[in-house]
Amino acid sequence: MSSLKKTILVIGGTGAQGVPVVKALTEDSKYNVHVLTRSAASTATIELAALPGVTIIEGNAYDYDTLCRVFTGIDYAWVNTNGFAIGEKNEIYWGIRMFEIARRCNVSHFQWASLPYLSKLGNFDPKYRTGHMDGKGKVAEFISAQPTSPMKWSVLTSCMYMETLTELLAPHPSLDNPDLMIFAAPLGKGQPPLIHLADLGRYARWLFDNPERSNGMNLMVATENIGWEYLVKTFTEATGKKAVYKDITLDELFASPVFPFPDGKVGHSVSYEDPTLQTYRQNFSGFWNSWKADLVKVDYALLDEILPTRVKTLGEWMKLVGYTGERSSVLKDYRDNAKKRQKGFEEKVFRQ
Ligand SMILES: NC(=O)c1ccc[n+]([C@@H]2O[C@H](COP(=O)([O-])OP(=O)(O)OC[C@H]3O[C@@H](n4cnc5c(N)ncnc54)[C@H](OP(=O)(O)O)[C@@H]3O)[C@@H](O)[C@H]2O)c1
């Protein structure tokens, strides 16, 4: 007799997004979780290995033999490929391939961690082209064209992590007045949605727990749409610290040591010779242009219904995590590659 306890394969489980997903899946004893990682010795992996029901499996997610091995004998799969590491073309290839291999291995529910397909939302205007978003969005389009039987599928579409307000989106003190914090972004009056990661984990769990509703569903998740004037106001209310929003140009962003990416292309774990890869500047120009243009819409009424206990506002989140604007690490890949990046991340660059 087969066990009633389902086993979920998690790809990308050691990352900023994957860790809260694994935590949500294991908060009770309903599921066993297999986490695929390149290293069982990383801090994130060791933390996950201590959770009840978690089995760590070492291997490369972008390798056919490994995928056949890890998808065999499991019930569900949650997949977050790393587009920053492998580039858009590989992300499209491996996303589709993982779906095919899962189906062939008789997985019964496949969940794709996606991002909005910005190029499509922006009518394919090149100014919105963002490889690390478009790649996932294109895989979501492929999956959405597949039947919902015998393998159920769900797409979990997210957005910028609220937690990166301590990293990529963190403020820095003004050179002229160290008591004044500056939130700089090339956003104009754009109000991008941000998602609290623990809630993202709960939505991932909901999609597996409720297949009668989630099969064939693309769920766009966010906590709140946040303009940077509102961010500054909420920050001051929460911390008592003075702050301003500096609406910068893309040129200012990329000239700044605060911008954390080196020269080169999005796809740092593959050859940069591939002409399909975007430079960081090209990729993140599309990214900020899209958020500035408010291309992405969120159905908050649906999210309230699915997760009534969700964090609903930025202020609530700041209180929950004790937000101070101090920097702390969020992205694993960013942490792992810290030494490769140009120095000066902490420098104060935007004068009042
Ligand atoms: N930053 C955001 O706000 C945001 C929002 C939504 C979606 N995303 C998307 O999420 C994906 C990244 O996941 P994350 O945010 O959880 O990032 P992260 O914290 O940097 O984690 C990276 C994950 O990718 C895995 N990985 C596998 N092969 C890799 C390789 N060759 N190089 C680097 N990492 C590799 C890592 O696993 P091991 O190291 O354990 O092998 C780890 O689980 C990207 O596609 C990104 O576009 C980001």
The ligand as a Gaussian input file, in Angstrom:
#p B3LYP/6-31G(d) Opt

LIG

0 1
 N       15.225000      38.817000      -6.480000
 C       13.920000      38.846000      -6.602000
 O       13.262000      39.779000      -6.081000
 C       13.202000      37.737000      -7.354000
 C       11.822000      37.744000      -7.319000
 C       11.127000      36.708000      -7.961000
 C       11.843000      35.739000      -8.668000
 N       13.198000      35.773000      -8.715000
 C       13.872000      34.731000      -9.514000
 O       14.281000      33.677000      -8.666000
 C       15.405000      33.001000      -9.271000
 C       16.512000      32.870000      -8.257000
 O       16.009000      32.299000      -7.065000
 P       16.187000      33.045000      -5.682000
 O       15.571000      34.362000      -5.766000
 O       15.770000      32.110000      -4.611000
 O       17.769000      33.289000      -5.681000
 P       18.957000      32.913000      -4.691000
 O       18.605000      33.214000      -3.281000
 O       20.152000      33.583000      -5.247000
 O       19.100000      31.325000      -4.845000
 C       19.674000      30.768000      -6.007000
 C       19.147000      29.362000      -6.171000
 O       19.551000      28.856000      -7.459000
 C       20.161000      27.588000      -7.274000
 N       21.132000      27.284000      -8.334000
 C       21.161000      26.154000      -9.056000
 N       22.137000      26.184000      -9.949000
 C       22.770000      27.362000      -9.793000
 C       23.893000      27.957000     -10.440000
 N       24.544000      27.358000     -11.438000
 N       24.282000      29.173000     -10.025000
 C       23.619000      29.793000      -9.025000
 N       22.548000      29.276000      -8.358000
 C       22.130000      28.063000      -8.760000
 C       20.770000      27.663000      -5.892000
 O       20.941000      26.333000      -5.431000
 P       22.295000      25.758000      -4.790000
 O       23.271000      26.897000      -4.680000
 O       21.896000      25.214000      -3.468000
 O       22.713000      24.714000      -5.765000
 C       19.677000      28.407000      -5.117000
 O       18.658000      27.521000      -4.728000
 C       15.834000      33.839000     -10.458000
 O       15.413000      33.206000     -11.641000
 C       15.115000      35.156000     -10.250000
 O       14.800000      35.787000     -11.458000
 C       13.884000      36.750000      -8.057000

